[in-house]
Amino acid sequence: MKQYNVTGMSCAACSARVEKAVSKVPGVTSCSVSLLTNSMGVEGTASPQEIVAAVEAAGYGASEKGAAAERRSAGVSEAEDALKDRDTPVLKRRLIWSVGFLIVLMYFLMGHMMWGWPLPPFLDGNHVAMGLTQMLLTIVIMVINQKFFISGFKSLWHRSPNMDTLVALGSTAAFVYSTYALFAMTDAQVRMDMDGVMHYMMEFYFESAAMILTLITVGKMLEARSKGKTTDALKGLMKLAPKTAVVVRDGAETVVSIEQVQKGDIFVVRPGEHIPVDGVVLEGSSAVNESALTGESIPVDKAAGDAVSAATLNQSGFIKCQATRVGEDTTLSQIIQMVSDAAATKAPIAKVADKVSGVFVPAVIAIAVVTTAVWLLLGQSVGYALARGISVLVISCPCALGLATPVAIMVGNGMGAKNGILFKTAVSLEETGNVQIVALDKTGTITSGEPKVTDIIPASGVGEEELLRLAVALEKKSEHPLARAILAKAEERRMQAEEVADFRALPGNGLTAVWNGAALSGGSLKFMQTQAGIPDDIAAQAGELAEQGKTPLFFSRDGKLAGIIAVADVIKEDSPQAVREMQNMGIRVVMLTGDNERTAKAIGRQAGVDEVIAGVLPDGKESVIRALKQKGKVAMVGDGMNDAPALTRADIGIAIGAGADVAIDAADVVLMKSRLSDVPAAIRLSRATLRNIHENLFWAFFYNTIGIPLAAGVFVPLGLTLNPMFGAAAMSLSSFCVVTNALRLNLFKLRDPSKDRRIKARRTKAAKTRQKTLSQKTLSIEGMMCGHCEARVKKALEALPEVEQAVVSHEAGTAVVTLKQEAEDEALKKAVEDQDYTVTAIR
């Protein structure tokens, strides 16, 4: 996606016009314009020159976002420059001057007429001079606020009227009619027609024209100031990034600007300093506060070999690091880019407001003309009819409609970024809250992804330390992940591994070696039954451990059993709570794993998931997600490279723990921390943002639905009418209210489950039809011995076009097949028996 800065936009009608113009350019596949950030994201093959030309032809300005050498030399990053609030200072100056001249105008008008305040001698009793003074003061205010007229009439010329057009037409109509009244009054005074003079004096609307412009400027300034606050979270992140780094060159420490740090450079960070770029620790150790990126306030210990990220704070020790990612490649830059991209995209719900905004201004102008004509036909004076028409023009607010969605999206994204939850697009922020099924990859998501020793059970006459010492000596030379768990346990107990001789890794999950003259053996129950006698009570204990999802490893010395060490990929502490929170939201939680059914169900029970799908190969996750999508909207949570196809297939892909780069690329939501609890937090934030958008849209539609008829005089029979000045005030406040309501999201507690609500299960018509057509068959199979056998049978069955999914268990000796369409039993049987297994029954 290429991003552009767009200038000259003032309301939703402007952004709709720009979007429409750019979408027509050949080669553009999608275009999204953000009124909030005055930016545009364009995808396709069209050149930047063509894009800019299309925007300029529509009456606006555009420039491609790119490297800006001037800003870099000034020490300001492009991202910071893009988020800088330029509107508020300009509007503030305009407002101060406007209010100053308006006070003088209102003194002459209201002060003298209503309260008898003194006037200069040349104005006292001179009605023409009073009228000319009012006109001149109004002209000054109009010149101060000339931007409304330039933008409004320019847009009208390009046949794309916007909010500025409404303001310009309203204030121009009031000024022109008042000028006519002034000349008519002058003529009446020349003719000594005092009744005519007094009549035309009452037809002056100079103060309305001036007040409209000033009040709209008040609203614009409040809106700009509030919009500036929506990016506070991102600005805070940018301020954390240091401007300089201390690098080691030619053996000496040198302070250089952050732009001069290159990949491979060695840099040092002292306590209390922020880490300048992403890198890996070479020397030293420290506690690093990563709350800027992950939202986790507890410091993380870092030692040689550990990765560190830019903008994180080194709290305690001196560390020397090597730069691995610099410039736009750092984690911080990627976070900023993701949030920036999200701001440049549109949520589906925004399309409703865009469609309305596209016809809103022309419709309002038409309503104003009709209103004026109707009141004239009803016999009212030109001044009265014109006041009703002007009120319609100035009370209508397309801005509130245009801002309803983007301000909430920006604040929601900022809140997420501050807490380590990154939504790549506005669509993902909106849709995450609507998921009905969450599929969790077991390894690294529900569990830690690293096997750990959970139980040490020595045989009779053997001590626990002795068993562990024997196991460590045997496993030291093994490359198996389970061996690393045992070595980690020994390191934890500060136990040194002793050397062994004649080490061999045998087929069938077994190890043998000679240690201090004794023959050692270790491995699975099946292997160890060939090496040593296994007492029944020990075998029973091993069975219980396996039921709990643990892997029991047996060890013997000189043919005599020494004991069992159980190893398991333990679940993370927050996993059960996270699963409960999702279930309390009305979400069905499914666990996917390649483990056998018994181990998978044990982990599933501990985590509390609703459904366990075992025996899923890496390339089979995508087909499982496809099947789950028939039951509702699915989010897939994973961390590895093999999760990428499933993350892409799911309605919402969530990459947890900032895992593999390919997983991050495939995901819609990126969680910086390896916390499963961030998944319900992301869903909670999405729902809160969507709720806020609904509130904003309701207010915008409600305001215009009530305000326009009131301004037009529909409620005059009830005694309700609206002065143009009050209409302008209402217009100013409407946008301010929408932006302020969005800012309330900053107070939202995204980790508080107390207000979670269950969503009603919604199934599409297609999903319901699909559910009816799916059927299942269970095959009884003999000859399967291990997970590899399961995988072969599963792959063979799922290769059949009629099969949606196959869940295979070698322990139960079954394959449960979900069918897309009716399949012949013989075809299923042949597919399995071609793999050298025997099908004994199909039911």
N, C-alpha and C positions, 0 to 999 in steps of 0.2 A: 504494500500500500504506500503510495506517495502522498505526502502531506503538503498542504498549501496554506498560507495565511490569506484571509479574505478581509478586505476593508470595505467600509461603506454600508454594512448591514445594520439595520436598527430593529428589526422585528422578524417574526416567523415567516411573514410573507416574503421578506428579502431572502432568507435562507432557502425557502421553497423555490423561489425564482432562480437562484444560483444553481441549485441542485438540478432543476429541470433543464437549464441551459447546458450544463456540463454533461448531463446524461445523454444529450443528443449528439455529442461529439463522437465521430466514428472511432471505434477502438476502446471506448470506455465501457467496462462491464458493470461497474457499480460506483456510485458517488454518494457521499454522506457529508452534509454540511452541519457544523455545530455553531449555533448562534452564541452559545455560552463562551466558547474559547475563540470565536472568529476564525475557525480553522475548517479545513475540508480534506477528507480522505478520498483518494481516487484510485481505483484498481483498473487495470487494462493496459493496452499497448499505446494509447495516445500520448503524444509528446507533451512536455510541460508547456511549450509555446502555444500549442493548440488549446490546452486547458485554460491558460491565462487569457488568451484571446477570447474564448467563449464567455468567461466571467466578465471581461471588460465590455463585450458587446451587450451584456445584460445590464450594464450600468454600474458595475462595481469594480473594485481593484483586487488583484491577486498576485501573489509571489510564491515561488517554491521555497519550502523550508529546506535550508541547506547550511553548510558550514559558513559561518560568518566570522571572518578574520578580525573585523573591527571589534566585535564583542569579546572574542577570545583575548585579544590584546588588552582589553579593558578589564579582563579577569571575570567576565560574566559569561556563563555557559548559555548556549542557545536555548536550552530547556528553561532556564531561569528567565531569560529574556522573553520567551513566549508567554510565560505565566505572569509577567510583570503587569501590574494594574496601571495602565496609562490613562484610562478614561476618567477615573475619579478626580485626579488633580485638575484636569481640564474643565470638567463639569463643575467642580467646586468654585473655580475662578469665575466661570460664566454665571453661576448662581449668585455669588456675592455681588457682582456688578448689576445683575438683573434685579435682585432684591433692593439694592440701593436706589435705583431709579424708580422701581415700583412703589417704594415707600413715599417718595416725593409725589408721584402721580396720585396715590391714594390720599395723601394729605390735601392736595388741591381739591380733589373730588369729594371724598367722604368727610374729611375733617371740616371743611368749610360748610358744605351743604347740610351735614347732619348735626354738627356740634358747634358751628359758628366760629371755627378757628380763624385767626387773622390771615389776610392775604396781602401780598405786595400791592401798593397803590395802583399800579398799571393793570392789575387783574380785577380789582374790586369793582364789581358792577359791569365789567367789560366782558360780555359773553363770548364774543368772537375771540378775544385774546385768550380766554380760558380754554376754548375749544382747540385753538392752535397749540397751546402749551401741552394739553393732553396728547394731541397728535404727535408733537415733536418727541415727547417722553416715550410714547409708544414706539415710534420709529427707532429710537435709540435701543430699546429693549429688543426690537425685532432684529436689528443689526447685530447685537450681542449674540442672539440665538439664530443667526443666519443659517446654521447647519441644518436646522429643520426644513427651511425653505429650499436650500440647495438640493439636499437629499430627497425631499418630498416631491418637488416638481421635476427633478431629474428622473425619478422612478416613474412618475406619471407620464413623462415623455416617452419612456421605454415601455409603456403599457404594463408596468408591474408596480402599481401603487402599494405603498407600505404604511407603517404607522406614522412616519414623518409626513406622509402625504395628508393623512387625516388632520394632524396638528396644523400643518401649513395651510390647508384649505379652510379649516375652522378659524384660525387667527386672521387669515387674509380676508375672509368673508366679513368678519367683524370689523376689521380695519377699513375695508373699502366702503362698507355701508355707513360707517361712522364718518368717513371723509365726505361722502355724499351728503350726509345730514349736516355736517359743518358748513359746506357750501350753501346748502339750502337755507340754513339758519342765517348765514351772512346776507343772503338775498332778502330774507324776511326782515332783517334789521335795517337794511337799506330802505325797504319799503315801509319801515316803521310799524311792521306787523308784529306786535309783541306776543300775541297768542301763538303765531307761527314760530317765533324765536323760542318760546318756552316748550312748544311741542317738539321741535327738532332737538333741543337740548336733552330731552328725555330719551331721544333715540341714539345717543352716543353709546358706543360699545368699545371705546378705546381701552378702558380698564379691563374689559373681558379679554381682548386680544393680548394685552400685556400679562394679565394674570394667568391665562392659559399657558403661555410660553414659560413663565416662571415656575408654575406648579409642575408642568411636565419635566422641566429641568430638575426640580427637587426630586421627583420620582426617579428620573434617570440616574441621578447621583446616588440615591439610596440603593437602587438596583445594582449599579456598577460596584459600589462598595461591598454589597452583600455577595455579588458574583465573585469578587476578588477573594472573599473568605472561603469560597467553596474549594479553592485549591491550596488552602493553608497546609494540609497534610503533606502535599507534594513539595511545597516550598520548604517545609521543615526538613524533609529528607535532603533536599538540595543543599541546604545550609550546612548539613552535617559533613558533606563531602569536602575534604581539605583542599585548599588551593595549591599547596606545595607538598613535596615529598623529600625525604632525606635519602638519597641514593649513594651507594658505595661505588666510586669510580677511581680506578688506579690506586686502590687501597685507602682512599680518603673519602670522608663523608661530605657530600655536597648537597645543598638545598637547591632544588629545581622546581619549576612550575609543574603542575600535574600533567599538562599536555606533553611535557618532554620525557615523561617516564615511558619506557618501551618494554615490550614483552621480553622477559629474560633478565631484566635489570634486578640487581640486588638492592633492597631498601631496608632501612631500620626504623623501628617504631618504639618510642619510649613510653613509659607509663603516663596515662592521661592524654595521649595523642590519638587522633583518629587514623585508622589504617587508610592509606591513600588510594590503593588499587587492589584488585583481587590478586591473591598470591598464595604461596605455600610456605610454611614455616621451615627454615633451614636450621636455625639455632635458637635456643632459649625456650622459655615456656611462660605462659601468662593466662590470665582470665580475661576473656574478651566479651564485652557487652554487645550482643547482636540485636538488641530490641528495635533498633532503627529499621531492620529488614524483616525480622520475624515476629516482633511484638512480644518476645519472651524476655522478661526483665532479669532473669537469673543468668549471670555470666557463664560462658562456656569455656572450659579449660582447653588450651591449645598448646601443643608441643610439636617437636620436629616431625614433619610429614603431614601435619594437619593444614587444611585450607582455611584461609581468612578472606573476608570480603571488605570491599571499599565502604567507607562511612561507618564501620563498626568501631567501637571504642576499646583501645587497649588499656586495661585497668591496673594491672599489677606489675608485670615483668617486662624486661627488655627483650625484644625478639628481632631476629634478622630473617627476612623473607625474600623470596624470588617472585617477581611479577609474572602472573600467568594470563591475566586479562586486563587490558588497559583501555582507556577512552570509552567508546560506545559499547565495548564488550563486557564491561564490569556488570556485576549483579545489580548494582544500584542503577546504572544507566538503562539496563533492560527493564527494571521495574518502572522507571519513569517513562520509558518508551511504551510499555504495555498500557499504562494508565492514560498516556497521551493518545494512543491508538483507540482506546475504549471511548475517550471523549469525542473522537472524530467519527465514531460510528453511531448508528441510530438504533434504539430499541424498537421492537415491533409495535409497541403501544404508541410510540411517537408518530407513527404513520397516520393515525386518526387525526391528531392535532395538525399535522402537515396538510392533510387534505382539506381540513376546514380553513386553515390559514391561507391556502392558495386562492380561495374565493371570498375570504372574509372582508378584505378592504374594499374591493369593488362593490360587494353587497352593501357594506355600510354607507359608501358614497351614494349608492342608489337609494337607500332608505332615507338618508338625509335630504336628498333632492325631493323625494316623494313627500316626506314630512313637511317640508317648507311649502310645497305646492298645495297640499291638503289644507293646511292652516290658512293659506291665502284664500282658497276657495270657500273656506268656512267663514270668511269675512274678517279675519284677524288682520292687524296691521303688519306691514312688511317687517318692522322691527321684531314683533312678537314671533312671527313665522320663522324669521331668520335665526332668532335665538333658539328655537326648538331644533332647527336643522344643525346649528353649530354644536348644540349639546350632544346630538347624536354622534357627530364627528369626533368630538373630543372625549366622550366617555368610553367609546369602543376601544378595546385593548387586545390586539392580536399578540402583543408581547407576552401576556400572561399565558396564552395558549402555547406559544413557542418555547417558553422557558420551563413549562411544567415538567417536562421529562428530562432535558439535559442537566438542569441544576441538581436534581435528585440523583441522577446517574453519576455526576462528578463528585458529589459529596459521598455517595455510597462507595465509589471507587477509592476515594481518598481515605475513608474509614478502613476499607479493606487493606489498602497498601500499608497503613499504619500498624495493622495487626498481622501482617505477613500473609494476607489473602489477596491474590491478584486476579482480577477478572479481565480477560483479554479484550472483550468487546462488550458493548452495551447489551447485546443480545444475551450473552452468557450471564450477565448480572440479572437480567429480567427472568430468564428461563430456569436458573438454578433453583429458585424457590418453588418451582412447579413440579419438581421431580417426584415421582411416586415410588420408584424402585432405586435403591443404591446398591450397586454391585461392588464388592470389595475384594481386591486381590489379597490373598492371605499373607504371603511373604513380604515383609517390609512395610505392610500397610496395617494389618491387624496385629501381626507379630513384629518383633524387632528385626527379623531377617538374619540374625546371627544365633546359631545354636549355642545353648548354655547348659552346663551340668545342673541337673535339678535334683538328682538322688544318687547317693553312694551307699550301696547295700553290700557290706562284706559278708563272705561265707563264714560258717562257724569256725572259730579258731584263727580268724584273720582280722587284723585291725583296719580301721578306715584309712589311716595314713599309709599303711603298708600296701593296701589295695591301690590307692591313688599313685603311690610311687612306682608300683609295678606297671600300671596303665600308662603313666607318663613316659616311662622308659620305652615301652612298646610303641606308643603312638608318635613319638618324637619325629620319626622319619616318614610318617604317613602324610600324604597330601590331602586326605579326606577332610571335608569341613567339620565332621564330628570330632576328628582328632584335634582340630584347633580349639574346640570347646574344652576338651580335657586339659590341653596345655595351658589355656587361659585360666582354668581353675587352679592348676598347680602354681602358676605365676601369682595368682591372687593370694595363695598360701605361702608364697616365697619358697617354693620347693624346686630344687634344681633337677633337671632330667639327666639321668645317668646314661652312659653309652651302652649300646647293645651290639651284638655281632650276628651275622647271618640273617639279617632282616629280610623278610619276604612278604609281599602283598599277594595273597592267593585269590583265585577266582572264588566267588561265593561269599564276598564280604568278610574275609579273614586275614589276620596278620600273624606271623610267627617270627620269633627271634630268640637269641640266647643272651641271658643277662646273669652275670656272675655265675656262669656254669649251669644255670637253670633254664629249661625250655619254657618260653612264654608263648601263649596263644591268646588271641582276642578277636571278637567279632560277633556276628549274629547268633541267635539260638541254633539255627539250622547248622551253621558251620561248627559251632562249639560242641554240638552233640557228637561230632566226629573226633573231638580233641579231648574231652573230659566228661565225666559223669555229671549230669545236671539233676540235683534232687528235686522232687516234686514240688516242695514248698517254694523253692527258688523259681522254678518254671511258672508256678501260679502267680508269684509276685511280678514276674516279667510280663505275664498276660495282663495284669492290672495296670502296669505302667503303660503298656501299649494301648489299652483302652482309654487312657488319659491323654493320648496323642504324643507320648514320649517314645524314644527309641532306646530299648535296653541293649547295652553292650556288655557281653560276658568276657571275663578274663580268667585264665588258668595258669598255674605254675606246675611244671612237671606232671601234667595230666590231672591235676587236682584243681577243682574250681576255687578261685580266689574271691569272686563276687561279681556284682553287677554295678555298672555306672550308667545311669539313665541320662540321656541328652535330649533336649527339645528346643525348638524355636519358640521361645516363650512369648505370650501376648504382651503387648504394651500395657502399661498401667491404666492409661486412659481409654483403652479400646472398649471395654464393657460399658462404661458410662456414655461414650460417644454413640454406641449402638442403641442404648436405651433412649437417649435424647432424640435420635432419628425416628425410632419407633413411636415415641410420644408425639412426634410431628405427623404421624400417620403414614410414615414411609416404610416400605418393606425392605429389609436388609438381607442381601444375599452374599454369601462368601464363595469365591471361586478359588480352587486350588488344584494343583497337580498331584497332591498326596492321595494315598488310598483312602477309601471311604471311612475306615475306622479312625484313622488319625484325624481326618478332616472333621468328622463329627465331634470328636473330642475337643478340638480347637473351637468349633462352632458353638458347642455347649458353654465353654468358658466365656466366649465373647457375647453369647446371647443372641446370635443372628437368627432370622426367621427360616432361612433355607441354606443348605450346604450343597454345592455342586462340586463333586470330587472328580479326580481323574482328568482334569482339563489340561490338555497340552497347551504350551504357549501359543501355538497357531490356532488353537480351538477356542480361545477366549472370545474372538470376534464373532464366531457363530453362536456362542452362548448369549452374547449381548443382543444379537439379532433376534434370537428367540424371546428374550426377556422384553424386548421392545413391543412385542405383540400384546403384552399385558399392561403397558403403560409407559410413561416417560421415564427413561433410564439415565442415571448418572453412573459412570464407571470411575472408580478410584484406583490408581496404580502408580508405581514408581519406577518401573524398569523399562528397558528397551522393548522387551517382548510384549509390553502392555500397549504400545503405540497403536496397533490396528484396532484394538478394543476401545481405546480412548477416542479414536476417530469415529468409530461406528456408533458409539453411545450418543444420546441426545446432548449430554453434557459430559465432557471428559475432564477429570480432575487429577492433576499430577501432584502427588504428595511428597513432601520432603525435598523439593527442588532436585528430584532424582535425575535420571538420564536426560541429556539434552533433547533426544528424539522424543521422549515422553512429554517434555515441556512444550515442544513444538506442536505436538499432536493434541495437547489439552486445550480446553476452553478456560479453565481456572487453574491457577498455580498456587499451591500452598508451600510457603517457604520453609515451614517447620515440619518435621516428621511426626505430627500430632494428628491422630484421627479425630480428635475433638474439634479440629479446625473445619471439618466437613459440615457438622451441624451448625457451626458458627457462620460458615459461608451461606448455607441455606437460610439461616435466620436473617442475615444481613440482606440477602436478596429479597426475602419477603417484606422486610421493613422498607426497603427502597421502593418496591412495587406499590406497597400501601401508600407511601408518601406521594408517588406519582399519581395514584388515583385521587388522593386528596387535592393535589394541585390542579388536576384536570377538572375535578368537580367544581372547585372554586372558580376556575377560569370560565367554564361554560355557564355556571350559575350566575356569575357576575355579569357576563354579557347578555344572558337571557333576561335578567331583571333590569339591568342598567339601560339597555337600548330602548325598550318600550317606555321606561320612565322618562328618559330624555326626550323621546319623540312626543310626549304629552298624552300617551294612552290613558294615564291615570288622572288626567286633569279633572274629569267629572267627580273623582273622589277627593279632590283638593290637593293632589300631589303633583308637583311640577319640579323642574330642575334647572337652576341657573347654570349657564355654560361654565362659570368659574368652579362651581362645585363638581361639575362633570369632569373637568380637568383634574381636580384634586382626587376624585375617585379613580380616574385612570392611572394617576401616578402611584396611588397606593396599591392597586391591584397587582402589579408586577412585583412590588416590594414585598407584599404578603406571600406571594408564591415562592420567592427566593428565601425569605425568612423561614417559611415552613420547611423548605428543603434543608436549611441549616440545622434544624432540630435533629436531623439524623446524626449529627456529631455527638449528641447526648445518648445515642442508642447503645445499650449494653449487649454486644453481640455474643457474649459467652454466658448470658443469663437465661436459663431454660424455663424460668418460672412462668413466662407469658406465652410459651409455645402453644400453638393450636394444631389440632389434627386436621389435615386436609381431606376432603371427601375424595374417595377413589373415583377418578374419571377415566372412562375408557372410550376411545373413539369407536365409531361404528365399524370401522375396518378391523379394529382390535377385537371387538366382540364377535364379528363374523369369523375372524381368524381363529379365535378361541374355540368356536364350535367345530371348525374343520380339523383341529389338531386331535390326534388320538395316540395312544401308547400301546406298545407291546413289550412283553418281558421275555427274554431268551434265557434259558438255562444252559450254561456252557461248562464243559469239562476241559481240563488241561491248562487253565490259566494259573500261573504260579507267582507272578510278581507284577509290579507296576508297569514293566515293559510289555508284558502280555496284555494288560488292560489297554495300553496305548495302541497296540497293533489292532486289537478288536475294534476299539473306538474309531480309529482312522478308517478301517475297512467299512464299517457301517455308515459313517457320515459321508463317505464317498458316494453312496447311493443317492440319486436325485430325490427319492421320496422321503429321505430321513432328514429331519430338522436338527435332532440332537441325540446323542447316545451317552448314557451314564453307565460306565462299566465298573464292576467290582470283582476282583479275582478271589476275594475272601468269601463273598456271598455266591460267587459263581454265576453271576447274572449280568445281563445287559438290558437296561431299560431304554427303549427306543421311542422317541417322540417323532411322529410322522406328520409330514405336510399334507400327504395324500395317501390313499390306500396303497399298501405294498404287499406283494405276495410273500407268504411265509418262506417259500422256496428260495426267493431272491435273498432274503435276510440270512437264511441258513447257509446258502452258498458263499456269501460274502465272508462269513465267520470261518467256515470249514476250509476255505481257500487259504486261510492263515494257519492251518494245521491244528485247529481246535475242534471239539465235537459239540454240536448243538443237540441236547437231549429233549428239549421241549420248548414250545412257543405258546404263550398264552396272552 
